[in-house]
Amino acid sequence: MSPLKITIRDAANGPVLEISGELDYANATQLRDLIPTIGLRAGQRLTLDLGEMAFCDSSGITAMIAARNHAHAARADVALAAVPARTLRVLRIVGLDQIFTIHPGGETASRS
């Protein structure tokens, strides 16, 4: 079991949340509680960098959807970056790859 760690950094186009460890039922509330505290302006992008995420269950995916809702309420964009293959497969199966912008790497999302 890898504990969840969320690091926030600023990028040119908006905040980046670097998520490492397990985003699951036991700790997805950490991300859900953090999301409303992230200040966003219209036109910015909130990026969730998942490159170091070890595991994600449906609670983690629900937290990602909460991030999307928060960004859209601020008239901002949201992107997922460096999504692990297993999580990307689930996102594609349930059609969430159609509502999230997905970038292959964290730096790609921060620049575009």
N, C-alpha and C positions, 0 to 999 in steps of 0.2 A: 504494500500500500504506500503510495506516494502522497504526502500531504499537499494540499492545494496552496499555491503561492501565486499571487497576482501582483505584478509590478506595473505601475503606470509611468509612461513616459510621453513627452510631447513630441509631436512630429509637425512638419510644416502644414499639413492639412488637417490636424486634429489629434486628439489623444489616442494613444495605443495602449491597450491592456495586454501585457504579456502574461499568458496563463501557463503555469507548469504544474505538474502533478495530476491528481485525479479530480475531475469535475463530475462528481456523482452525487447521489442522494444525500450522503453524509455531509457534503460541504458546498453544494451548489448555491445554498443561501448566501454564502460569502459573496459570490459574484452578484447575485440578485440584490443584495443589500447595498453593494457598492455602486451599481449602475445609476441609481437616481442622484448620486452625489457628483457624478461626472458632468461638469459644465460643458455644454455644447452650444455653438451658435449656428444659425442657418448657414448652410453651405459647407460646414466642416464635415469630416469623416471620423467616426469612431471605429477603430480597428481592433479586432480581437486576434492577437497573434497566438496561435495554438501550437506552434512548433515544438514546444516542450511539454505539451499535454500528454499524459500517459494513458488516460482512459476517460471516456465520456459516456454517461448513460442518458436516459430520457430527461432526468432532472437538469443535467448540464445543457442539453439542447433547449429546454424550456428557458433556462437562464440566458442563452444566446438570443432567443426570441424576445425576451424582455429587453435586452440591449438594443435590438432592432426597433422595438416599439418606442423606447426612450429616444433614440436617435431621430426617428421619424416625427415624434412629437415636437422636437426642436427644429424640424425641417433640415435635418442633417442626414448624412448618408451613413451606412454601416458596411463594414467589410470583414470577412474572415480571411486570415492569412496562415499559410503553412499548416493547413488542416491535415492531421494524420490520416492515412489511407483508410483505416477502419471507420473513422468518424465521417470522412468524406463519402464513403459508400452508403452509410446510413442517411446522410443528408440527401444524397441522390435518390435513394429508394423512396423516401417520404416526400420528395419534391422541394425540399428546402434550398436546394442548389439554385432554384428558380427565383427565390426571394432574397438570397444573400449574394453579394458580390464576393467571389472567392479568388484570392491571389495565391500563387504558388509559394511565395516567401514573404516574410514580414517586411523586408526592406522594399519589396515591390509595392506593397500596399501603402507604405508610408510615403512613397514618392509620387504615386499616380493620383 
